[in-house]
């Protein structure tokens, strides 16, 4: 039996999807609870991340959240494994655009990278030593953890917890 659980797997009496939703909606989820959820999610291949994603974060008070709110972050888009746009933002005119002012140039690529003892899909920023690791919540949703050299960008080395939902085709 696989050590990974899918959204239909029940942990106690609560599914992984229910735990995800509870933490996503919580006013101040603990990093311990987020890490426990992360450990129960299924790894995925980098190619599974291709396409457009709408994003949000868990309300941990991380400084990245304030920056993303300020710039109108909408999500991420991966046109190929080597052509990623980590900061898809909504402009004042309502249109989506790839914000290249932030994130060290605003481009990225997708790789399968080891993180916390597992190999999973990871977005690597082209111009920063920062990584966004992804694990599957369900067929349309992934949880992400940003780590790396975050102190220079955000003033803290603490990881940033976020989520992405696949945009409709």
SULBELDA-V626003 format. One record per backbone hydrogen bond with DSSP energy under -0.5 kcal/mol. NH is the residue of the N-H (numbers start at 1). CO is the residue of the C=O. Records with the same first field share a line. If there is no record, write none. Layout:
NH=CO, CO
This chain:
5=40
9=6
11=9, 14
12=10
13=11
14=11
16=9
17=7
19=15
20=16
21=17
22=18
23=19
24=20
25=21
26=22
34=30
35=31
36=32
37=33
38=34
39=35
40=36, 37
41=37, 38
42=136
44=134
48=45
49=46
50=47
51=78
53=76
54=165
55=74
56=163
58=161
59=26
60=58
65=62
66=62
67=63
68=64
69=65
70=66
71=67
72=69
73=68
74=88
75=88
76=53
77=85
78=51
79=77, 83
80=83
83=80
84=108
85=77
88=75
89=87, 97
90=72
91=89, 95
94=91
97=89
99=87, 97
100=98
105=102
106=103
108=84
109=124
110=81
111=122
113=111, 120
115=118
118=115
120=113, 118
121=44
122=111
123=132
124=109, 122
125=123, 130
126=107
130=128
131=147
132=123
133=131, 145
134=121
135=143
136=42
137=141
138=141
141=138
142=164
143=135
144=162
145=133
146=160
147=131, 145
149=129
150=148
154=150
155=150, 151
160=146
162=144
163=56
164=142
165=54
166=140
167=52
